[in-house]
């Protein structure tokens, strides 16, 4: 039986209208694919608190969260990911890649130039529709 995992991811936009994109490291599942940073929601945790915690742990910065942007379920070979993307902005610190191989800021119109993790693609497409 496949494991169901609830995951939150931040769509962090800077004041230049660029989106923060994170490259999964070779050690992670789905290596060398891009994603919106975030992580698993722990039991008893609300999605906004989970996202703030994950970003602080992974990127060493603090964010302000806004609205849920998109919800999508994607079935991988070994698990089912319930991905909730939430719009956010950095309020203190500078994002640093502690777990990811790389972080980049990219204009929305250039998001399609990256190879995205399958679960993140619906959110990428929605961002492109905002143009």
N, CA, C and O atoms as CSV, one atom per row, in Angstrom:
chain,resi,resn,atom,element,x,y,z
A,1,UNK,N,N,0.842,-1.191,0.000
A,1,UNK,CA,C,0.000,0.000,0.000
A,1,UNK,C,C,0.887,1.254,0.000
A,1,UNK,O,O,1.864,1.351,0.742
A,2,UNK,N,N,0.517,2.186,-0.841
A,2,UNK,CA,C,1.295,3.419,-0.955
A,2,UNK,C,C,1.030,4.344,0.225
A,2,UNK,O,O,-0.082,4.422,0.747
A,3,UNK,N,N,2.083,5.037,0.624
A,3,UNK,CA,C,2.007,5.976,1.730
A,3,UNK,C,C,1.398,7.298,1.238
A,3,UNK,O,O,1.810,7.831,0.209
A,4,UNK,N,N,0.413,7.819,1.984
A,4,UNK,CA,C,-0.172,9.129,1.686
A,4,UNK,C,C,0.598,10.181,2.482
A,4,UNK,O,O,0.727,10.080,3.702
A,5,UNK,N,N,1.107,11.193,1.776
A,5,UNK,CA,C,1.907,12.220,2.433
A,5,UNK,C,C,1.346,13.603,2.105
A,5,UNK,O,O,1.200,13.969,0.939
A,6,UNK,N,N,1.037,14.361,3.154
A,6,UNK,CA,C,0.556,15.736,2.987
A,6,UNK,C,C,1.764,16.662,3.007
A,6,UNK,O,O,2.519,16.694,3.979
A,7,UNK,N,N,1.940,17.418,1.921
A,7,UNK,CA,C,3.107,18.269,1.742
A,7,UNK,C,C,2.661,19.700,1.448
A,7,UNK,O,O,1.701,19.927,0.711
A,8,UNK,N,N,3.376,20.658,2.036
A,8,UNK,CA,C,3.142,22.072,1.733
A,8,UNK,C,C,4.368,22.625,1.019
A,8,UNK,O,O,5.498,22.225,1.301
A,9,UNK,N,N,4.135,23.541,0.096
A,9,UNK,CA,C,5.232,24.169,-0.636
A,9,UNK,C,C,4.947,25.653,-0.792
A,9,UNK,O,O,3.804,26.067,-0.982
A,10,UNK,N,N,6.010,26.445,-0.707
A,10,UNK,CA,C,5.880,27.898,-0.777
A,10,UNK,C,C,6.159,28.402,-2.183
A,10,UNK,O,O,7.173,28.068,-2.797
A,11,UNK,N,N,5.247,29.204,-2.669
A,11,UNK,CA,C,5.506,29.954,-3.891
A,11,UNK,C,C,5.915,31.337,-3.407
A,11,UNK,O,O,5.083,32.208,-3.154
A,12,UNK,N,N,7.246,31.509,-3.286
A,12,UNK,CA,C,7.812,32.727,-2.718
A,12,UNK,C,C,8.163,33.673,-3.858
A,12,UNK,O,O,8.974,33.358,-4.730
A,13,UNK,N,N,7.527,34.844,-3.826
A,13,UNK,CA,C,7.776,35.841,-4.870
A,13,UNK,C,C,8.532,37.012,-4.258
A,13,UNK,O,O,8.206,37.469,-3.163
A,14,UNK,N,N,9.548,37.495,-4.976
A,14,UNK,CA,C,10.284,38.665,-4.482
A,14,UNK,C,C,9.690,39.940,-5.084
A,14,UNK,O,O,8.733,39.882,-5.856
A,15,UNK,N,N,10.263,41.089,-4.726
A,15,UNK,CA,C,9.694,42.364,-5.198
A,15,UNK,C,C,9.985,42.633,-6.675
A,15,UNK,O,O,9.522,43.635,-7.219
A,16,UNK,N,N,10.743,41.757,-7.327
A,16,UNK,CA,C,10.970,41.874,-8.776
A,16,UNK,C,C,10.019,40.976,-9.567
A,16,UNK,O,O,10.105,40.894,-10.792
A,17,UNK,N,N,9.102,40.299,-8.848
A,17,UNK,CA,C,8.166,39.397,-9.512
A,17,UNK,C,C,8.773,38.047,-9.867
A,17,UNK,O,O,8.239,37.320,-10.705
A,18,UNK,N,N,9.900,37.712,-9.221
A,18,UNK,CA,C,10.542,36.427,-9.479
A,18,UNK,C,C,10.114,35.401,-8.418
A,18,UNK,O,O,9.802,35.752,-7.280
A,19,UNK,N,N,10.109,34.130,-8.823
A,19,UNK,CA,C,9.683,33.037,-7.958
A,19,UNK,C,C,10.914,32.232,-7.536
A,19,UNK,O,O,11.804,31.977,-8.347
A,20,UNK,N,N,10.958,31.833,-6.254
A,20,UNK,CA,C,12.067,31.026,-5.762
A,20,UNK,C,C,11.863,29.562,-6.158
A,20,UNK,O,O,10.833,28.960,-5.855
A,21,UNK,N,N,12.865,29.006,-6.839
A,21,UNK,CA,C,12.834,27.621,-7.312
A,21,UNK,C,C,13.986,26.874,-6.656
A,21,UNK,O,O,15.093,27.399,-6.540
A,22,UNK,N,N,13.714,25.631,-6.222
A,22,UNK,CA,C,14.709,24.835,-5.507
A,22,UNK,C,C,14.993,23.543,-6.268
A,22,UNK,O,O,14.073,22.824,-6.660
A,23,UNK,N,N,16.278,23.261,-6.471
A,23,UNK,CA,C,16.692,22.045,-7.172
A,23,UNK,C,C,16.924,20.935,-6.154
A,23,UNK,O,O,17.737,21.075,-5.240
A,24,UNK,N,N,16.198,19.827,-6.323
A,24,UNK,CA,C,16.351,18.679,-5.428
A,24,UNK,C,C,17.755,18.098,-5.596
A,24,UNK,O,O,18.240,17.938,-6.716
A,25,UNK,N,N,18.390,17.789,-4.485
A,25,UNK,CA,C,19.765,17.277,-4.539
A,25,UNK,C,C,19.778,15.832,-5.028
A,25,UNK,O,O,18.746,15.161,-5.012
A,26,UNK,N,N,20.941,15.352,-5.462
A,26,UNK,CA,C,21.050,13.962,-5.922
A,26,UNK,C,C,20.694,12.934,-4.839
A,26,UNK,O,O,20.379,11.787,-5.157
A,27,UNK,N,N,20.743,13.338,-3.561
A,27,UNK,CA,C,20.428,12.422,-2.454
A,27,UNK,C,C,18.926,12.313,-2.192
A,27,UNK,O,O,18.482,11.373,-1.533
A,28,UNK,N,N,18.143,13.260,-2.697
A,28,UNK,CA,C,16.694,13.279,-2.441
A,28,UNK,C,C,15.968,12.361,-3.412
A,28,UNK,O,O,16.504,11.993,-4.457
A,29,UNK,N,N,14.730,11.994,-3.051
A,29,UNK,CA,C,13.900,11.291,-4.026
A,29,UNK,C,C,13.606,12.288,-5.156
A,29,UNK,O,O,13.631,13.499,-4.935
A,30,UNK,N,N,13.335,11.793,-6.339
A,30,UNK,CA,C,13.155,12.644,-7.521
A,30,UNK,C,C,14.331,13.628,-7.635
A,30,UNK,O,O,14.125,14.841,-7.674
A,31,UNK,N,N,15.565,13.100,-7.687
A,31,UNK,CA,C,16.742,13.963,-7.719
A,31,UNK,C,C,16.827,14.817,-8.980
A,31,UNK,O,O,16.312,14.452,-10.038
A,32,UNK,N,N,17.488,15.957,-8.838
A,32,UNK,CA,C,17.775,16.855,-9.958
A,32,UNK,C,C,16.522,17.380,-10.668
A,32,UNK,O,O,16.562,17.711,-11.853
A,33,UNK,N,N,15.428,17.450,-9.939
A,33,UNK,CA,C,14.204,18.078,-10.435
A,33,UNK,C,C,13.956,19.319,-9.584
A,33,UNK,O,O,14.341,19.376,-8.416
A,34,UNK,N,N,13.317,20.295,-10.182
A,34,UNK,CA,C,13.017,21.542,-9.486
A,34,UNK,C,C,11.693,21.430,-8.760
A,34,UNK,O,O,10.808,20.679,-9.168
A,35,UNK,N,N,11.564,22.181,-7.684
A,35,UNK,CA,C,10.327,22.187,-6.897
A,35,UNK,C,C,10.197,23.527,-6.189
A,35,UNK,O,O,11.132,24.326,-6.131
A,36,UNK,N,N,8.998,23.737,-5.654
A,36,UNK,CA,C,8.794,24.856,-4.745
A,36,UNK,C,C,9.169,24.333,-3.361
A,36,UNK,O,O,8.734,23.244,-2.985
A,37,UNK,N,N,9.966,25.079,-2.593
A,37,UNK,CA,C,10.459,24.560,-1.316
A,37,UNK,C,C,9.353,24.378,-0.290
A,37,UNK,O,O,8.357,25.101,-0.291
A,38,UNK,N,N,9.545,23.410,0.573
A,38,UNK,CA,C,8.570,23.111,1.619
A,38,UNK,C,C,8.837,21.741,2.192
A,38,UNK,O,O,9.980,21.285,2.214
A,39,UNK,N,N,7.788,21.074,2.659
A,39,UNK,CA,C,7.968,19.741,3.228
A,39,UNK,C,C,6.699,19.189,3.821
A,39,UNK,O,O,5.606,19.717,3.614
A,40,UNK,N,N,6.868,18.112,4.566
A,40,UNK,CA,C,5.736,17.373,5.128
A,40,UNK,C,C,5.062,18.135,6.260
A,40,UNK,O,O,5.704,18.847,7.032
A,41,UNK,N,N,3.743,17.961,6.332
A,41,UNK,CA,C,2.950,18.512,7.434
A,41,UNK,C,C,2.936,17.452,8.536
A,41,UNK,O,O,2.551,16.308,8.299
A,42,UNK,N,N,3.353,17.834,9.727
A,42,UNK,CA,C,3.365,16.909,10.865
A,42,UNK,C,C,1.954,16.771,11.437
A,42,UNK,O,O,1.108,17.642,11.231
A,43,UNK,N,N,1.704,15.678,12.152
A,43,UNK,CA,C,0.405,15.451,12.796
A,43,UNK,C,C,0.071,16.608,13.724
A,43,UNK,O,O,0.909,17.040,14.516
A,44,UNK,N,N,-1.153,17.107,13.622
A,44,UNK,CA,C,-1.617,18.177,14.483
A,44,UNK,C,C,-1.158,19.568,14.085
A,44,UNK,O,O,-1.452,20.543,14.776
A,45,UNK,N,N,-0.437,19.667,12.974
A,45,UNK,CA,C,0.106,20.951,12.530
A,45,UNK,C,C,-0.789,21.530,11.428
A,45,UNK,O,O,-1.242,20.796,10.551
A,46,UNK,N,N,-1.043,22.838,11.471
A,46,UNK,CA,C,-1.806,23.439,10.368
A,46,UNK,C,C,-0.839,23.721,9.225
A,46,UNK,O,O,0.371,23.814,9.432
A,47,UNK,N,N,-1.382,23.857,8.020
A,47,UNK,CA,C,-0.541,23.957,6.823
A,47,UNK,C,C,0.348,25.201,6.821
A,47,UNK,O,O,1.476,25.150,6.331
A,48,UNK,N,N,-0.139,26.302,7.356
A,48,UNK,CA,C,0.640,27.541,7.350
A,48,UNK,C,C,1.815,27.458,8.331
A,48,UNK,O,O,2.924,27.891,8.017
A,49,UNK,N,N,1.566,26.900,9.518
A,49,UNK,CA,C,2.644,26.705,10.501
A,49,UNK,C,C,3.672,25.722,9.963
A,49,UNK,O,O,4.875,25.925,10.129
A,50,UNK,N,N,3.204,24.661,9.323
A,50,UNK,CA,C,4.108,23.657,8.748
A,50,UNK,C,C,5.022,24.289,7.706
A,50,UNK,O,O,6.223,24.019,7.678
A,51,UNK,N,N,4.450,25.131,6.853
A,51,UNK,CA,C,5.248,25.752,5.796
A,51,UNK,C,C,6.292,26.706,6.386
A,51,UNK,O,O,7.448,26.705,5.963
A,52,UNK,N,N,5.885,27.507,7.349
A,52,UNK,CA,C,6.839,28.433,7.991
A,52,UNK,C,C,7.970,27.655,8.653
A,52,UNK,O,O,9.132,28.052,8.559
A,53,UNK,N,N,7.645,26.552,9.322
A,53,UNK,CA,C,8.663,25.718,9.972
A,53,UNK,C,C,9.614,25.112,8.945
A,53,UNK,O,O,10.833,25.168,9.106
A,54,UNK,N,N,9.045,24.532,7.890
A,54,UNK,CA,C,9.881,23.889,6.865
A,54,UNK,C,C,10.831,24.890,6.186
A,54,UNK,O,O,12.000,24.580,5.956
A,55,UNK,N,N,10.331,26.071,5.873
A,55,UNK,CA,C,11.175,27.083,5.214
A,55,UNK,C,C,12.282,27.553,6.161
A,55,UNK,O,O,13.420,27.759,5.740
A,56,UNK,N,N,11.943,27.719,7.438
A,56,UNK,CA,C,12.967,28.121,8.422
A,56,UNK,C,C,14.047,27.029,8.520
A,56,UNK,O,O,15.237,27.339,8.564
A,57,UNK,N,N,13.628,25.746,8.555
A,57,UNK,CA,C,14.573,24.631,8.661
A,57,UNK,C,C,15.423,24.478,7.392
A,57,UNK,O,O,16.642,24.321,7.469
A,58,UNK,N,N,14.769,24.524,6.229
A,58,UNK,CA,C,15.443,24.231,4.955
A,58,UNK,C,C,16.177,25.426,4.344
A,58,UNK,O,O,17.250,25.264,3.763
A,59,UNK,N,N,15.608,26.612,4.473
A,59,UNK,CA,C,16.160,27.787,3.789
A,59,UNK,C,C,16.741,28.832,4.739
A,59,UNK,O,O,17.304,29.830,4.290
A,60,UNK,N,N,16.608,28.611,6.038
A,60,UNK,CA,C,17.151,29.504,7.070
A,60,UNK,C,C,16.647,30.939,6.939
A,60,UNK,O,O,17.403,31.894,7.124
A,61,UNK,N,N,15.358,31.079,6.617
A,61,UNK,CA,C,14.740,32.402,6.563
A,61,UNK,C,C,13.298,32.290,7.048
A,61,UNK,O,O,12.773,31.191,7.223
A,62,UNK,N,N,12.676,33.429,7.260
A,62,UNK,CA,C,11.288,33.469,7.723
A,62,UNK,C,C,10.402,34.013,6.621
A,62,UNK,O,O,10.782,34.922,5.884
A,63,UNK,N,N,9.204,33.434,6.523
A,63,UNK,CA,C,8.251,33.872,5.503
A,63,UNK,C,C,6.939,34.300,6.133
A,63,UNK,O,O,6.595,33.918,7.251
A,64,UNK,N,N,6.228,35.102,5.372
A,64,UNK,CA,C,4.834,35.425,5.663
A,64,UNK,C,C,4.028,34.631,4.645
A,64,UNK,O,O,4.335,34.646,3.453
A,65,UNK,N,N,2.992,33.938,5.120
A,65,UNK,CA,C,2.162,33.153,4.205
A,65,UNK,C,C,0.890,33.910,3.866
A,65,UNK,O,O,0.377,34.699,4.660
A,66,UNK,N,N,0.401,33.649,2.672
A,66,UNK,CA,C,-0.848,34.264,2.213
A,66,UNK,C,C,-1.866,33.159,1.952
A,66,UNK,O,O,-2.088,32.307,2.813
A,67,UNK,N,N,-2.472,33.165,0.802
A,67,UNK,CA,C,-3.528,32.209,0.508
A,67,UNK,C,C,-3.001,30.910,-0.092
A,67,UNK,O,O,-1.919,30.857,-0.676
A,68,UNK,N,N,-3.816,29.858,0.078
A,68,UNK,CA,C,-3.546,28.606,-0.632
A,68,UNK,C,C,-3.667,28.915,-2.114
A,68,UNK,O,O,-4.664,29.494,-2.546
A,69,UNK,N,N,-2.678,28.539,-2.888
A,69,UNK,CA,C,-2.645,28.812,-4.322
A,69,UNK,C,C,-3.228,27.642,-5.117
A,69,UNK,O,O,-4.001,27.835,-6.056
A,70,UNK,N,N,-2.845,26.431,-4.726
A,70,UNK,CA,C,-3.262,25.258,-5.482
A,70,UNK,C,C,-3.176,24.018,-4.591
A,70,UNK,O,O,-2.337,23.941,-3.693
A,71,UNK,N,N,-4.056,23.052,-4.854
A,71,UNK,CA,C,-3.989,21.741,-4.205
A,71,UNK,C,C,-3.971,20.713,-5.323
A,71,UNK,O,O,-4.752,20.783,-6.272
A,72,UNK,N,N,-3.055,19.750,-5.188
A,72,UNK,CA,C,-2.919,18.733,-6.229
A,72,UNK,C,C,-2.442,17.431,-5.601
A,72,UNK,O,O,-1.582,17.428,-4.720
A,73,UNK,N,N,-3.013,16.328,-6.069
A,73,UNK,CA,C,-2.567,15.013,-5.617
A,73,UNK,C,C,-1.847,14.339,-6.769
A,73,UNK,O,O,-2.356,14.261,-7.887
A,74,UNK,N,N,-0.641,13.851,-6.469
A,74,UNK,CA,C,0.141,13.165,-7.499
A,74,UNK,C,C,0.585,11.809,-6.972
A,74,UNK,O,O,1.121,11.701,-5.868
A,75,UNK,N,N,0.356,10.780,-7.773
A,75,UNK,CA,C,0.736,9.434,-7.371
A,75,UNK,C,C,2.079,9.068,-7.990
A,75,UNK,O,O,2.234,9.007,-9.209
A,76,UNK,N,N,3.037,8.827,-7.110
A,76,UNK,CA,C,4.355,8.351,-7.523
A,76,UNK,C,C,4.369,6.831,-7.373
A,76,UNK,O,O,3.372,6.228,-6.977
A,77,UNK,N,N,5.499,6.227,-7.691
A,77,UNK,CA,C,5.620,4.766,-7.624
A,77,UNK,C,C,5.421,4.230,-6.205
A,77,UNK,O,O,4.794,3.187,-6.018
A,78,UNK,N,N,5.951,4.936,-5.210
A,78,UNK,CA,C,5.891,4.420,-3.835
A,78,UNK,C,C,4.997,5.229,-2.892
A,78,UNK,O,O,4.735,4.796,-1.770
A,79,UNK,N,N,4.527,6.398,-3.336
A,79,UNK,CA,C,3.730,7.235,-2.441
A,79,UNK,C,C,2.737,8.094,-3.214
A,79,UNK,O,O,2.836,8.274,-4.428
A,80,UNK,N,N,1.776,8.617,-2.454
A,80,UNK,CA,C,0.802,9.564,-3.000
A,80,UNK,C,C,1.021,10.883,-2.276
A,80,UNK,O,O,0.870,10.969,-1.057
A,81,UNK,N,N,1.376,11.901,-3.034
A,81,UNK,CA,C,1.667,13.218,-2.463
A,81,UNK,C,C,0.450,14.127,-2.633
A,81,UNK,O,O,-0.051,14.319,-3.740
A,82,UNK,N,N,-0.005,14.671,-1.527
A,82,UNK,CA,C,-1.081,15.668,-1.532
A,82,UNK,C,C,-0.384,17.018,-1.332
A,82,UNK,O,O,-0.099,17.423,-0.205
A,83,UNK,N,N,-0.118,17.699,-2.441
A,83,UNK,CA,C,0.671,18.935,-2.400
A,83,UNK,C,C,-0.229,20.167,-2.333
A,83,UNK,O,O,-1.118,20.357,-3.163
A,84,UNK,N,N,0.023,20.987,-1.330
A,84,UNK,CA,C,-0.695,22.250,-1.159
A,84,UNK,C,C,0.334,23.366,-1.337
A,84,UNK,O,O,1.262,23.491,-0.537
A,85,UNK,N,N,0.172,24.173,-2.378
A,85,UNK,CA,C,1.077,25.307,-2.576
A,85,UNK,C,C,0.430,26.561,-1.993
A,85,UNK,O,O,-0.773,26.787,-2.123
A,86,UNK,N,N,1.261,27.359,-1.353
A,86,UNK,CA,C,0.807,28.553,-0.646
A,86,UNK,C,C,1.697,29.720,-1.071
A,86,UNK,O,O,2.923,29.608,-1.080
A,87,UNK,N,N,1.073,30.828,-1.418
A,87,UNK,CA,C,1.839,32.034,-1.772
A,87,UNK,C,C,2.473,32.596,-0.502
A,87,UNK,O,O,1.874,32.587,0.573
A,88,UNK,N,N,3.708,33.088,-0.660
A,88,UNK,CA,C,4.449,33.590,0.494
A,88,UNK,C,C,5.476,34.625,0.060
A,88,UNK,O,O,5.749,34.794,-1.128
A,89,UNK,N,N,6.042,35.318,1.056
A,89,UNK,CA,C,7.176,36.212,0.792
A,89,UNK,C,C,8.135,36.128,1.968
A,89,UNK,O,O,7.735,35.842,3.096
A,90,UNK,N,N,9.404,36.382,1.688
A,90,UNK,CA,C,10.436,36.370,2.729
A,90,UNK,C,C,10.291,37.646,3.555
A,90,UNK,O,O,10.216,38.744,3.003
A,91,UNK,N,N,10.252,37.499,4.876
A,91,UNK,CA,C,10.166,38.677,5.747
A,91,UNK,C,C,11.454,38.915,6.528
A,91,UNK,O,O,11.689,40.022,7.013
A,92,UNK,N,N,12.299,37.874,6.657
A,92,UNK,CA,C,13.622,38.078,7.255
A,92,UNK,C,C,14.559,36.957,6.825
A,92,UNK,O,O,14.157,35.809,6.637
A,93,UNK,N,N,15.829,37.340,6.678
A,93,UNK,CA,C,16.836,36.387,6.231
A,93,UNK,C,C,16.885,36.298,4.714
A,93,UNK,O,O,16.064,36.893,4.017
A,94,UNK,N,N,17.847,35.557,4.219
A,94,UNK,CA,C,18.018,35.317,2.789
A,94,UNK,C,C,17.986,33.812,2.577
A,94,UNK,O,O,18.745,33.089,3.222
A,95,UNK,N,N,17.120,33.318,1.681
A,95,UNK,CA,C,17.044,31.862,1.465
A,95,UNK,C,C,18.413,31.269,1.124
A,95,UNK,O,O,19.142,31.789,0.279
A,96,UNK,N,N,18.741,30.173,1.802
A,96,UNK,CA,C,19.998,29.462,1.577
A,96,UNK,C,C,19.695,27.992,1.322
A,96,UNK,O,O,18.819,27.415,1.967
A,97,UNK,N,N,20.408,27.393,0.394
A,97,UNK,CA,C,20.208,25.975,0.069
A,97,UNK,C,C,20.966,25.112,1.077
A,97,UNK,O,O,22.172,24.909,0.939
A,98,UNK,N,N,20.262,24.605,2.088
A,98,UNK,CA,C,20.900,23.721,3.065
A,98,UNK,C,C,20.647,22.254,2.712
A,98,UNK,O,O,21.481,21.393,2.995
A,99,UNK,N,N,19.509,21.973,2.100
A,99,UNK,CA,C,19.169,20.599,1.700
A,99,UNK,C,C,19.121,20.454,0.181
A,99,UNK,O,O,19.415,19.387,-0.357
A,100,UNK,N,N,18.753,21.519,-0.495
A,100,UNK,CA,C,18.671,21.500,-1.953
A,100,UNK,C,C,20.052,21.718,-2.578
A,100,UNK,O,O,20.956,22.257,-1.940
A,101,UNK,N,N,20.198,21.295,-3.829
A,101,UNK,CA,C,21.459,21.483,-4.545
A,101,UNK,C,C,21.666,22.940,-4.920
A,101,UNK,O,O,22.797,23.420,-4.994
A,102,UNK,N,N,20.549,23.648,-5.159
A,102,UNK,CA,C,20.652,25.019,-5.665
A,102,UNK,C,C,19.317,25.729,-5.494
A,102,UNK,O,O,18.263,25.094,-5.500
A,103,UNK,N,N,19.367,27.046,-5.341
A,103,UNK,CA,C,18.174,27.906,-5.333
A,103,UNK,C,C,18.365,28.970,-6.396
A,103,UNK,O,O,19.460,29.513,-6.543
A,104,UNK,N,N,17.307,29.275,-7.140
A,104,UNK,CA,C,17.359,30.383,-8.094
A,104,UNK,C,C,16.048,31.157,-8.046
A,104,UNK,O,O,14.997,30.614,-7.706
A,105,UNK,N,N,16.135,32.435,-8.393
A,105,UNK,CA,C,14.952,33.280,-8.570
A,105,UNK,C,C,14.691,33.359,-10.070
A,105,UNK,O,O,15.599,33.662,-10.845
A,106,UNK,N,N,13.468,33.091,-10.478
A,106,UNK,CA,C,13.147,33.047,-11.902
A,106,UNK,C,C,11.845,33.782,-12.189
A,106,UNK,O,O,10.877,33.663,-11.438
A,107,UNK,N,N,11.825,34.542,-13.278
A,107,UNK,CA,C,10.585,35.190,-13.724
A,107,UNK,C,C,9.572,34.103,-14.073
A,107,UNK,O,O,9.934,33.027,-14.548
A,108,UNK,N,N,8.300,34.406,-13.830
A,108,UNK,CA,C,7.237,33.422,-14.105
A,108,UNK,C,C,7.310,32.879,-15.524
A,108,UNK,O,O,7.148,31.679,-15.743
A,109,UNK,N,N,7.556,33.765,-16.492
A,109,UNK,CA,C,7.547,33.323,-17.894
A,109,UNK,C,C,8.683,32.348,-18.215
A,109,UNK,O,O,8.665,31.698,-19.260
A,110,UNK,N,N,9.672,32.244,-17.316
A,110,UNK,CA,C,10.798,31.324,-17.544
A,110,UNK,C,C,10.700,30.020,-16.752
A,110,UNK,O,O,11.597,29.181,-16.833
A,111,UNK,N,N,9.630,29.845,-15.994
A,111,UNK,CA,C,9.498,28.648,-15.162
A,111,UNK,C,C,9.522,27.357,-15.979
A,111,UNK,O,O,10.049,26.342,-15.524
A,112,UNK,N,N,8.959,27.396,-17.167
A,112,UNK,CA,C,8.891,26.195,-18.008
A,112,UNK,C,C,10.267,25.731,-18.495
A,112,UNK,O,O,10.394,24.627,-19.023
A,113,UNK,N,N,11.296,26.564,-18.323
A,113,UNK,CA,C,12.643,26.189,-18.775
A,113,UNK,C,C,13.287,25.154,-17.851
A,113,UNK,O,O,14.318,24.575,-18.193
A,114,UNK,N,N,12.684,24.920,-16.684
A,114,UNK,CA,C,13.229,23.966,-15.719
A,114,UNK,C,C,12.518,22.623,-15.822
A,114,UNK,O,O,11.391,22.545,-16.311
A,115,UNK,N,N,13.180,21.567,-15.360
A,115,UNK,CA,C,12.567,20.232,-15.288
A,115,UNK,C,C,12.005,20.087,-13.867
A,115,UNK,O,O,12.749,19.927,-12.900
A,116,UNK,N,N,10.679,20.148,-13.772
A,116,UNK,CA,C,9.985,20.169,-12.484
A,116,UNK,C,C,9.630,18.767,-12.001
A,116,UNK,O,O,9.409,17.857,-12.800
A,117,UNK,N,N,9.581,18.612,-10.684
A,117,UNK,CA,C,9.040,17.389,-10.088
A,117,UNK,C,C,7.572,17.314,-10.515
A,117,UNK,O,O,6.878,18.331,-10.510
A,118,UNK,N,N,7.093,16.130,-10.882
A,118,UNK,CA,C,5.722,16.013,-11.404
A,118,UNK,C,C,4.642,16.645,-10.528
A,118,UNK,O,O,3.710,17.251,-11.057
A,119,UNK,N,N,4.740,16.523,-9.218
A,119,UNK,CA,C,3.702,17.075,-8.339
A,119,UNK,C,C,3.625,18.601,-8.397
A,119,UNK,O,O,2.577,19.175,-8.099
A,120,UNK,N,N,4.716,19.263,-8.775
A,120,UNK,CA,C,4.762,20.726,-8.816
A,120,UNK,C,C,4.261,21.315,-10.141
A,120,UNK,O,O,3.971,22.509,-10.208
A,121,UNK,N,N,4.158,20.507,-11.177
A,121,UNK,CA,C,3.808,21.012,-12.507
A,121,UNK,C,C,2.454,21.732,-12.558
A,121,UNK,O,O,2.366,22.776,-13.204
A,122,UNK,N,N,1.389,21.226,-11.905
A,122,UNK,CA,C,0.131,21.984,-11.948
A,122,UNK,C,C,0.250,23.406,-11.395
A,122,UNK,O,O,-0.368,24.327,-11.930
A,123,UNK,N,N,1.033,23.597,-10.337
A,123,UNK,CA,C,1.225,24.945,-9.776
A,123,UNK,C,C,2.025,25.812,-10.741
A,123,UNK,O,O,1.743,27.003,-10.879
A,124,UNK,N,N,3.020,25.229,-11.412
A,124,UNK,CA,C,3.796,25.963,-12.419
A,124,UNK,C,C,2.854,26.453,-13.521
A,124,UNK,O,O,2.906,27.614,-13.926
A,125,UNK,N,N,1.997,25.554,-13.996
A,125,UNK,CA,C,1.061,25.919,-15.067
A,125,UNK,C,C,0.105,27.020,-14.629
A,125,UNK,O,O,-0.217,27.909,-15.417
A,126,UNK,N,N,-0.350,26.970,-13.384
A,126,UNK,CA,C,-1.233,28.027,-12.872
A,126,UNK,C,C,-0.511,29.377,-12.799
A,126,UNK,O,O,-1.087,30.419,-13.113
A,127,UNK,N,N,0.747,29.342,-12.386
A,127,UNK,CA,C,1.542,30.582,-12.353
A,127,UNK,C,C,1.693,31.166,-13.749
A,127,UNK,O,O,1.625,32.382,-13.926
A,128,UNK,N,N,1.896,30.311,-14.735
A,128,UNK,CA,C,2.021,30.772,-16.123
A,128,UNK,C,C,0.706,31.390,-16.602
A,128,UNK,O,O,0.709,32.336,-17.391
A,129,UNK,N,N,-0.408,30.856,-16.124
A,129,UNK,CA,C,-1.721,31.405,-16.511
A,129,UNK,C,C,-1.959,32.784,-15.910
A,129,UNK,O,O,-2.820,33.523,-16.389
A,130,UNK,N,N,-1.205,33.146,-14.861
A,130,UNK,CA,C,-1.352,34.485,-14.262
A,130,UNK,C,C,-0.743,35.562,-15.141
A,130,UNK,O,O,-1.051,36.741,-14.966
A,131,UNK,N,N,0.111,35.189,-16.079
A,131,UNK,CA,C,0.794,36.191,-16.910
A,131,UNK,C,C,-0.171,36.968,-17.772
A,131,UNK,O,O,0.245,37.846,-18.528
